[in-house]
């Protein structure tokens, strides 16, 4: 799409776009009111030079600002001139109308195939996320959704199954039922084997019927066990990939069990796909508070100068679930809590937290900085790890089963359901700062948090007002990822009155109070990004290699030496060993205080 208002940004660009991109239409928007370019293009713009060009996209039509090879990097004058020329942009409501006009003229289609459509992930997360995108008018005008699995099912049976998990929870309007009916009409089913090229060829024929001769783009979501990833990718690539448009594949974790198996999986996938076709999904990166992490740091002057070893004493990444492995024991026992949570979810958040300022918001620039952090970290040592496993417990007359009471788990299993670890980043910004992780199942609560504990105030005049517990005198920034999303900063404050009594209070941003609209599910954001080709929140292969290199040695040592986990009661705060680990680095777990 070409936006023009004055001077050289008008007809010549539009003409060039029209001739070079036969599958997209140029729309010229004119309006007398001037608004900031940065407010429209904030998601795509970096500090490099920009140009406004026609960009064909089969997905959601958005006006985007892209890096131009015609403008040399670092030339701020050129960028300023280009920005200054964009002076005639309509206000948001008119912009939306114009974009929809452009969208309706699209001559392309997106076919989304959920491989493993009969599974829990597809039913509970993927289909509801796709419906939420459709409900919010975020999907392309021409799209088709196909479920693919071994189960025998008709189109109508798939629709009945899917309809049970669809809700209009984001924005409750009166047309919910109508939207749901329209969405289900776009859903179809094809039964086939995951390793059958013939079955995928049959799927290809059905997709072509729905695509109706339009430029086809295809997205495959692999909601299947990792041992059949490669077979499904091979069949989809050989028999059902798009002939002229793009083909992308979303791969769910786990991405192997260690460095070796992960490398084998990556090599196998790359026999059939290029790196930019592989979207390794970690749904935690799509959570609102994780996305907001870099905004909080890089767009607020008060935080960035403090974001280093000079002011931060320790950082904690905490994950807890108040339920066990019920129903997933067989899968979980093969991986354990370190592989299931620490090596991916928590480590990805750590990399985002600790990275240097990227050159731009471009996906590769952000992922480059994350890789630098991971490569600067020390491999995890056994003496910096505590593992645990929950045991049966009776509380309030209710008996809760232990991990090995699960019929799908071996009675002699040593697989950890809890782990705490201390990691270190050996670079100038973070040298000596302990990054502590704690993750567990069957704990006392369900939550995910980032806690940043700042150093003590040197020569604090008010130490005596806090008694002997000096930790109460330090500031702490808490980013609560789930539930009840919030950001709050613990500060010291005088209690009103004639005496000098200090209190620790929270400066609190509670999302449910501040924002009326419900927060979208992480899968909605990640699916939309995959359709648009935005890779910022997906994991690159070298990033995956660096992550596994940190955990593989200690995993092999734990399993090779058959280290027995420390047992803790179901519904407790976890094994006592986690407290000793934190105390070794003069740290108290932030989620254990009376004023959490």
C-alpha positions in Angstrom: 0.0 0.0 0.0 1.2 3.5 -0.8 0.5 6.4 1.4 1.0 9.8 -0.3 0.3 13.4 0.5 2.9 15.6 -1.0 6.0 16.0 -3.2 7.7 12.8 -4.3 5.7 10.3 -2.2 2.7 10.3 -4.6 2.0 8.9 -8.1 5.4 7.5 -9.1 5.5 5.2 -6.0 1.9 4.1 -6.6 2.6 3.4 -10.2 5.7 1.3 -9.4 3.8 -0.6 -6.7 0.9 -1.4 -9.1 3.2 -2.7 -11.8 5.6 -4.7 -9.6 2.9 -6.3 -7.4 0.2 -7.8 -9.4 -1.5 -9.3 -6.4 -2.0 -6.1 -4.4 -3.8 -2.9 -5.0 -2.5 0.6 -4.3 -4.7 2.8 -2.2 -4.0 6.5 -2.0 -5.2 8.1 1.3 -5.7 11.8 1.6 -6.8 13.8 4.6 -6.0 17.3 5.7 -5.2 16.4 9.3 -1.6 15.7 10.3 -0.7 13.0 12.8 2.5 11.4 14.0 4.0 8.7 11.7 5.5 6.9 14.7 2.1 6.2 16.2 1.1 4.3 13.2 4.3 2.5 12.3 5.7 1.8 15.8 5.7 -1.9 15.3 7.8 -2.1 12.2 10.1 0.9 12.4 13.7 0.8 13.6 16.4 3.5 13.7 17.4 2.6 10.2 16.2 4.4 7.0 12.7 3.7 5.9 10.7 4.0 2.8 7.0 3.7 2.2 6.4 1.0 -0.4 3.7 -1.4 -1.6 4.1 -4.6 0.3 2.0 -7.5 -0.9 0.6 -9.5 1.9 -2.0 -12.3 1.9 -2.6 -11.7 5.5 -4.1 -9.0 7.6 -3.7 -5.7 5.7 -1.8 -3.2 7.7 0.1 -0.1 6.6 3.7 -0.9 7.4 6.9 0.9 7.3 9.7 -1.4 6.0 13.5 -1.1 5.8 14.5 -0.1 2.3 17.7 -1.3 0.6 17.6 2.0 -1.3 18.3 4.0 1.9 21.7 3.6 3.5 21.6 2.5 7.1 22.2 5.2 9.7 21.3 8.1 7.5 18.9 9.9 9.8 18.5 12.9 7.5 17.1 10.7 4.7 14.8 9.0 7.2 13.6 12.4 8.5 12.8 13.6 5.0 10.8 10.5 4.2 8.9 10.9 7.5 8.3 14.6 6.9 6.7 13.8 3.5 4.0 11.7 5.1 1.7 14.4 6.2 -1.7 13.3 5.0 -2.8 10.3 7.0 -6.4 9.8 8.1 -7.4 9.4 11.7 -7.8 5.8 13.1 -11.4 5.3 12.2 -10.9 6.4 8.6 -7.6 4.5 8.4 -9.4 1.3 9.4 -12.1 1.9 6.7 -9.4 2.4 4.1 -7.5 -0.6 5.1 -10.6 -2.8 4.9 -11.2 -1.4 1.4 -7.7 -2.6 0.5 -8.2 -5.9 2.2 -11.4 -6.6 0.3 -9.5 -6.3 -3.0 -6.9 -8.9 -2.0 -6.4 -11.6 -4.6 -4.8 -14.1 -2.2 -6.0 -16.6 0.3 -4.5 -18.2 3.5 -5.2 -21.9 4.2 -4.5 -22.9 7.8 -4.1 -26.6 8.5 -4.1 -27.8 12.1 -2.2 -31.1 12.0 -3.4 -33.0 15.0 -6.8 -31.4 15.1 -8.4 -34.0 17.4 -6.0 -33.3 20.2 -6.4 -31.2 23.4 -4.1 -28.4 22.3 -6.1 -27.9 19.0 -9.5 -28.0 20.7 -8.6 -25.8 23.8 -6.2 -23.3 22.3 -5.6 -23.2 18.5 -9.2 -23.2 17.2 -10.4 -20.8 19.9 -7.5 -18.5 19.1 -8.3 -18.6 15.4 -11.9 -17.8 16.1 -10.9 -14.8 18.4 -8.8 -13.5 15.5 -11.8 -13.9 13.1 -14.1 -12.2 15.6 -11.8 -9.2 15.8 -11.5 -9.0 12.0 -7.8 -9.9 12.1 -7.8 -12.7 9.7 -7.6 -12.2 5.9 -10.8 -11.9 3.9 -10.1 -15.2 2.1 -9.1 -17.9 4.5 -9.9 -21.6 5.1 -9.2 -23.7 8.1 -8.6 -27.5 7.8 -8.3 -30.0 10.6 -6.0 -32.9 9.8 -5.7 -36.0 12.0 -5.9 -39.8 11.9 -9.3 -39.8 13.6 -12.2 -40.5 11.2 -14.5 -37.4 11.3 -16.8 -35.4 9.0 -16.7 -31.7 8.5 -19.8 -31.4 10.6 -18.3 -33.5 13.4 -15.3 -31.3 13.5 -17.5 -28.2 13.7 -19.5 -29.6 16.6 -16.2 -30.5 18.4 -14.7 -27.0 17.8 -17.9 -25.1 18.7 -17.8 -26.4 22.3 -14.6 -24.4 23.0 -15.4 -21.2 21.2 -16.3 -18.0 23.1 -16.7 -14.3 22.3 -14.8 -13.4 25.5 -12.7 -10.6 24.1 -15.5 -8.1 23.3 -19.0 -9.4 24.1 -21.2 -8.1 21.3 -24.6 -9.1 20.2 -23.4 -10.8 17.0 -21.4 -13.6 18.7 -23.6 -16.4 17.5 -23.6 -15.1 13.9 -19.8 -14.7 13.9 -19.4 -18.2 15.3 -21.6 -19.7 12.6 -19.7 -17.9 9.9 -16.4 -19.1 11.3 -17.4 -22.7 11.5 -18.5 -22.6 7.9 -14.8 -21.9 7.1 -13.7 -25.1 9.0 -13.3 -28.4 7.3 -11.7 -31.8 8.1 -9.5 -34.3 6.3 -8.5 -37.6 7.8 -5.1 -39.0 7.0 -1.9 -40.4 8.3 0.9 -38.1 9.4 3.5 -39.9 7.3 1.4 -40.4 4.1 2.3 -38.2 1.1 -0.8 -39.6 -0.6 -3.1 -38.4 2.2 -1.5 -34.9 2.1 -1.9 -34.9 -1.7 -5.6 -35.4 -1.1 -5.6 -32.5 1.4 -3.8 -30.4 -1.2 -6.6 -31.0 -3.7 -9.2 -30.0 -1.2 -7.3 -26.8 -0.3 -7.0 -25.9 -4.0 -10.8 -26.2 -4.3 -11.3 -23.7 -1.5 -8.6 -21.4 -2.8 -10.4 -21.0 -6.0 -7.5 -20.0 -8.2 -6.3 -17.2 -5.9 -2.7 -16.8 -4.9 -2.4 -19.4 -2.1 -0.5 -19.1 1.1 -0.4 -22.0 3.6 0.2 -22.3 7.3 0.6 -25.7 9.0 0.3 -25.9 12.7 2.0 -29.1 14.1 -0.1 -29.9 17.2 1.4 -33.5 17.3 4.0 -35.4 19.3 7.6 -34.4 18.4 8.5 -37.9 17.2 6.3 -37.4 14.1 7.3 -33.8 13.3 9.6 -34.7 10.5 7.2 -37.1 8.8 4.5 -34.5 8.8 6.8 -31.8 7.5 8.1 -34.0 4.8 4.6 -34.9 3.6 3.3 -31.3 3.8 6.3 -29.9 2.0 6.3 -32.5 -0.8 2.6 -32.9 -1.3 0.7 -29.9 0.1 2.9 -26.8 0.0 1.9 -23.7 -1.9 3.1 -23.5 -5.5 3.4 -19.7 -5.7 2.7 -18.2 -2.3 4.4 -18.8 1.0 4.3 -22.0 3.1 5.0 -21.8 6.9 5.1 -24.4 9.6 4.5 -23.8 13.3 6.3 -26.3 15.5 5.3 -26.8 19.2 7.9 -27.6 21.9 9.6 -29.7 23.0 12.4 -29.1 20.4 14.4 -32.2 21.4 15.5 -33.4 24.8 19.1 -32.1 24.7 21.6 -30.4 22.3 22.1 -33.5 20.2 18.5 -34.4 19.6 17.6 -30.8 19.1 20.3 -30.5 16.4 19.0 -33.7 14.7 15.5 -32.3 14.7 16.7 -29.0 13.2 18.7 -30.7 10.5 15.8 -32.9 9.6 13.3 -30.0 9.3 15.8 -28.1 7.2 15.8 -30.9 4.6 12.3 -29.7 3.7 12.0 -26.2 4.9 14.1 -23.0 5.0 14.8 -21.4 8.4 12.4 -18.6 7.7 9.6 -21.1 7.1 10.0 -22.7 10.5 8.1 -20.9 13.4 9.2 -22.5 16.7 6.5 -21.4 19.1 6.9 -20.8 22.8 3.5 -19.5 23.9 4.9 -17.7 26.9 6.6 -15.2 24.5 3.1 -14.2 23.4 1.8 -13.3 26.8 1.0 -9.7 27.3 3.3 -9.0 30.2 6.2 -10.7 28.5 5.6 -8.6 25.4 5.5 -5.5 27.6 8.8 -6.3 29.2 10.9 -4.6 26.6 8.4 -1.7 26.4 8.7 -1.2 30.2 12.5 -1.1 30.0 13.3 0.7 26.7 10.6 3.3 26.7 10.8 4.4 30.3 13.8 6.5 31.3 13.6 5.6 35.0 14.3 1.9 34.4 17.0 1.6 31.7 19.7 3.3 33.7 19.0 1.0 36.7 19.0 -2.2 34.5 22.5 -3.5 35.5 24.6 -5.0 38.2 25.2 -1.5 39.7 21.6 -1.3 41.0 20.1 -4.8 40.7 20.9 -7.4 43.4 19.2 -10.4 41.8 16.4 -11.3 39.4 13.9 -14.1 39.9 11.8 -16.0 37.4 9.1 -17.9 39.1 6.6 -20.4 37.8 4.2 -22.5 39.8 1.1 -24.6 39.1 -1.3 -25.8 41.8 -2.0 -29.1 40.1 0.1 -32.1 39.2 0.5 -34.0 36.0 -3.0 -35.4 35.9 -3.5 -37.1 32.5 0.0 -36.0 31.2 2.2 -38.2 33.4 3.5 -40.4 30.5 4.5 -37.3 28.4 5.9 -35.4 31.4 8.0 -38.3 32.7 10.0 -38.3 29.5 10.9 -34.6 29.9 10.6 -33.3 33.4 10.2 -29.8 34.7 13.6 -28.5 33.6 13.0 -29.3 29.9 9.2 -28.5 30.1 9.5 -25.1 31.7 13.0 -23.8 32.5 14.9 -24.5 29.3 12.3 -22.8 27.2 9.7 -20.5 28.9 11.8 -19.1 31.7 15.0 -18.9 29.7 13.3 -17.1 26.9 12.0 -14.5 29.4 15.4 -14.2 30.9 17.0 -13.5 27.5 14.4 -10.8 26.8 15.0 -9.3 30.2 18.8 -9.2 30.1 19.5 -8.4 26.4 21.1 -5.1 25.3 19.1 -2.5 23.4 18.5 -4.0 19.9 19.2 -1.9 16.8 15.5 -1.9 15.9 12.3 -3.8 16.6 13.0 -6.0 13.6 12.8 -9.7 14.4 16.4 -10.5 13.6 17.8 -7.6 15.6 15.9 -8.7 18.7 16.8 -12.3 18.3 20.4 -11.4 17.7 20.5 -9.7 21.1 18.8 -12.7 22.8 21.4 -15.0 21.4 24.2 -12.8 22.7 22.8 -13.1 26.2 22.5 -16.9 26.0 26.0 -17.3 24.7 27.3 -15.1 27.6 25.8 -17.4 30.2 27.7 -20.0 32.1 26.5 -23.6 31.6 24.4 -24.7 34.6 26.3 -26.6 37.2 24.9 -29.4 39.4 25.6 -27.6 42.7 23.5 -24.7 41.4 20.4 -26.9 40.9 17.8 -28.3 43.4 15.3 -30.8 42.1 12.1 -32.1 43.8 9.2 -34.4 43.3 5.7 -34.0 44.9 4.3 -36.8 47.1 0.8 -37.6 48.2 -0.7 -35.4 50.9 -4.0 -35.1 52.8 -5.3 -31.6 53.5 -8.7 -30.5 54.7 -10.0 -34.1 54.4 -8.9 -34.2 50.7 -6.2 -36.7 49.6 -4.0 -35.5 46.8 -2.0 -38.1 44.9 1.8 -38.2 44.6 3.6 -38.0 41.2 4.3 -41.8 41.1 0.7 -42.5 42.0 -0.2 -41.6 38.4 -0.7 -44.9 36.5 1.2 -43.6 33.5 4.3 -42.9 35.6 6.8 -45.6 36.6 6.8 -46.2 40.4 10.6 -45.7 40.6 10.6 -42.5 38.5 13.2 -39.9 39.5 11.8 -37.3 37.1 11.7 -33.9 38.8 8.4 -32.0 39.1 10.2 -29.1 40.8 13.5 -27.4 40.1 15.3 -24.3 41.3 18.5 -23.0 39.7 21.0 -20.2 39.9 22.4 -18.9 36.5 24.9 -16.2 35.7 25.6 -14.0 32.7 29.3 -13.2 32.3 29.1 -9.8 30.6 29.8 -6.2 31.6 26.1 -5.5 32.5 25.3 -8.5 34.6 28.6 -9.9 36.0 28.0 -11.3 39.4 24.2 -10.9 39.5 22.4 -14.2 40.3 19.4 -15.0 38.0 17.3 -17.5 40.0 14.7 -19.7 38.4 12.1 -21.7 40.2 9.4 -23.9 38.6 7.2 -26.6 40.0 4.0 -28.5 39.8 1.5 -29.3 42.7 2.6 -26.2 44.6 0.4 -23.9 46.8 -0.6 -21.5 44.0 -0.7 -21.0 40.3 1.4 -18.0 39.1 4.2 -16.8 36.9 6.3 -13.8 37.9 9.5 -11.8 37.2 10.9 -10.2 40.4 13.7 -7.7 40.3 15.3 -7.0 43.7 17.3 -3.9 43.8 20.3 -3.2 46.0 20.2 -1.6 49.5 20.4 2.2 49.7 24.0 3.0 50.7 24.1 4.5 54.2 20.3 4.4 54.4 19.2 6.9 57.1 16.1 4.8 57.9 17.6 1.4 58.4 16.7 1.4 62.1 13.0 1.9 61.1 13.0 -1.4 59.4 14.5 -3.4 62.3 16.9 -6.2 61.5 15.3 -7.3 58.2 17.1 -5.0 55.8 15.5 -6.8 52.8 12.3 -5.0 53.7 14.1 -1.7 53.0 15.0 -2.6 49.4 12.9 -1.8 46.3 11.4 -4.6 44.2 9.9 -4.5 40.8 7.3 -7.3 40.2 6.0 -8.2 36.8 3.1 -10.7 37.3 2.7 -12.6 34.0 -0.3 -14.6 35.3 -2.9 -14.7 36.8 -4.2 -11.1 37.4 -1.6 -9.5 35.2 0.1 -6.6 36.9 3.3 -4.5 37.3 4.1 -3.1 40.6 7.0 -1.4 42.3 7.6 -1.8 46.0 8.7 1.5 47.6 9.4 2.7 51.1 6.9 5.2 52.4 6.1 7.1 55.7 3.0 6.0 57.4 0.8 9.1 58.1 1.0 10.2 61.7 3.2 12.1 64.2 5.8 9.2 64.6 8.4 8.1 62.0 7.1 4.7 61.0 7.9 3.4 57.5 5.8 1.1 55.4 6.5 -0.8 52.2 3.8 0.1 49.7 3.1 -0.8 46.1 2.9 1.5 43.1 0.5 -0.8 41.2 -0.6 -1.2 37.6 -3.3 -3.8 37.8 -4.3 -4.6 34.2 -7.9 -5.5 35.0 -8.4 -2.1 36.7 -6.5 0.0 34.2 -7.7 -1.7 30.9 -11.3 -2.7 30.4 -10.7 -5.0 27.5 -9.7 -8.5 28.3 -6.2 -9.5 27.4 -5.9 -11.7 24.3 -4.6 -15.2 24.7 -1.0 -15.7 23.8 -1.9 -18.1 20.9 -3.9 -15.4 19.2 -0.9 -13.1 19.0 1.5 -15.8 17.9 -0.9 -17.2 15.2 -1.4 -13.7 13.9 2.3 -13.1 13.8 2.9 -16.4 11.9 0.3 -15.4 9.3 1.9 -12.0 8.9 5.4 -13.5 8.7 6.5 -11.6 11.9 9.2 -13.8 13.6 10.1 -11.6 16.6 8.4 -13.9 19.1 9.5 -17.2 17.6 12.8 -19.0 18.3 15.6 -19.2 15.8 17.8 -22.3 15.4 21.0 -20.7 16.8 19.0 -19.4 19.7 17.7 -22.9 20.4 21.3 -24.3 20.2 22.5 -21.8 22.7 19.7 -22.5 25.1 20.3 -26.3 25.0 24.0 -25.8 25.6 23.3 -24.3 29.0 21.1 -27.1 30.3 22.3 -30.3 28.5 25.4 -30.9 30.7 23.4 -30.7 34.0 20.6 -32.8 32.6 23.0 -35.6 31.6 24.6 -35.4 35.0 21.3 -35.6 36.9 20.1 -38.6 34.8 23.5 -40.3 34.6 24.1 -40.2 38.4 20.4 -40.9 39.1 20.1 -38.0 41.5 17.1 -38.6 43.8 14.8 -35.6 44.0 13.8 -34.0 47.3 10.2 -34.9 48.1 7.7 -32.2 49.0 3.9 -32.5 49.9 1.3 -31.8 47.2 0.1 -28.2 47.7 3.2 -27.0 49.6 5.8 -24.3 48.6 8.3 -26.9 47.4 11.4 -28.5 48.8 13.4 -26.8 51.5 16.6 -27.2 49.4 15.4 -24.3 47.2 15.8 -21.9 50.2 19.3 -23.1 50.9 20.2 -22.5 47.2 18.9 -18.9 47.4 20.6 -18.3 50.7 23.9 -19.2 49.2 23.7 -16.1 47.1 22.2 -14.0 50.0 18.8 -14.0 48.3 15.3 -14.6 49.6 12.6 -15.9 47.2 10.3 -13.0 46.6 7.1 -15.0 46.5 7.5 -16.1 50.1 7.1 -12.8 51.9 4.0 -11.6 53.8 3.6 -8.7 51.4 4.1 -10.5 48.1 
